[in-house]
Amino acid sequence: MALDWLCPAPALPAWCRDGLSLREAAAAEMDAVYLMGRDAWGDGCGVAEYLRLCRDSRKYRRGRWHVLTAADGGLLCAAIAYRLPSLAGRLTLGLGSLATAPEARGRGHASLVLNGLLQAYRRHCRAEVFLLFADIDLRFYQRLGFLPLPAALQPRADAVGMALCAPELWEPSMRALAERPLGYF
Ligand SMILES: CC(C)(COP(=O)(O)OP(=O)(O)OC[C@H]1O[C@@H](n2cnc3c(N)ncnc32)[C@H](O)[C@@H]1OP(=O)(O)O)[C@@H](O)C(=O)NCCC(=O)NCCS
């Protein structure tokens, strides 16, 4: 898989509210971060094998991992952010690997992480276009404003590429994607 176009998204200041913190993941937390999504992406792997695959993943090393933590420091949710080649001349970021610890699901943590990252990247880095691939029901991402890419720009059958940007950036961004397809990340 050629992933040369993926780079870590810029760093963000930590954000804290009501005892929750959204911050960059520490190296020592990465195994716990990887395990949050094992039920979805583990494909029957045992813990040790799954961790080996995640630790060796070039894709995972090419992004910046963010975590949401509880007041006691416990990890609740995580996501990765990439800097992508710019679309329509605007800073374009990719988000992915969103996972909430199984025991903490259904409490709004993933929505908070996505919203927090969107707001922070807009505010601190002036990011204007966001892309992601949905493995789950699109409505989860549509609630946050993401729209599916046109069918001709979908690189995979098993995930739906989606984008979020200001309405006036949609057409130029889609044209740029058509000229330079990014592929799945
Ligand atoms: C998807 C996931 C990140 C949601 O985390 P969460 O913290 O529970 O999310 P929130 O509480 O913010 O939102 C909950 C909503 O997520 C949606 N959702 C959760 N799991 C879903 C799934 N497998 N398919 C479709 N929608 C799902 C539901 O709409 C749910 O709304 P409801 O509570 O009204 O039913 C979590 O279920 C998870 O880690 N799953 C495994 C990894 C994964 O599949 N990640 C998504 C990659 S695209």
The ligand as an ORCA input file, in Angstrom:
! r2SCAN-3c Opt
* xyz 0 1
  C     -18.598      3.541     16.331
  C     -18.070      3.935     17.708
  C     -16.746      4.653     17.561
  C     -19.098      4.848     18.376
  O     -18.547      5.249     19.624
  P     -19.489      5.867     20.774
  O     -18.609      6.565     21.737
  O     -20.378      4.810     21.293
  O     -20.320      6.905     19.908
  P     -21.349      7.997     20.413
  O     -21.813      7.656     21.777
  O     -20.789      9.336     20.144
  O     -22.512      7.798     19.368
  C     -23.286      6.630     19.465
  C     -23.887      6.417     18.096
  O     -22.946      5.751     17.278
  C     -23.638      5.050     16.288
  N     -23.032      3.730     16.205
  C     -22.310      3.096     17.119
  N     -21.888      1.915     16.637
  C     -22.363      1.829     15.413
  C     -22.273      0.856     14.407
  N     -21.560     -0.284     14.560
  N     -22.908      1.092     13.250
  C     -23.591      2.228     13.083
  N     -23.715      3.194     13.981
  C     -23.100      2.982     15.144
  C     -25.075      4.967     16.689
  O     -25.753      5.899     15.853
  C     -25.089      5.493     18.089
  O     -26.233      6.245     18.312
  P     -27.275      5.763     19.426
  O     -26.495      5.781     20.721
  O     -28.327      6.793     19.328
  O     -27.671      4.399     19.002
  C     -17.902      2.675     18.625
  O     -19.084      1.899     18.541
  C     -16.701      1.806     18.248
  O     -15.606      2.015     18.747
  N     -16.897      0.804     17.382
  C     -15.788     -0.037     16.935
  C     -14.858      0.719     15.978
  C     -15.609      1.274     14.786
  O     -16.394      0.589     14.125
  N     -15.352      2.557     14.496
  C     -15.978      3.277     13.396
  C     -15.089      3.264     12.230
  S     -15.843      4.037     10.821
*
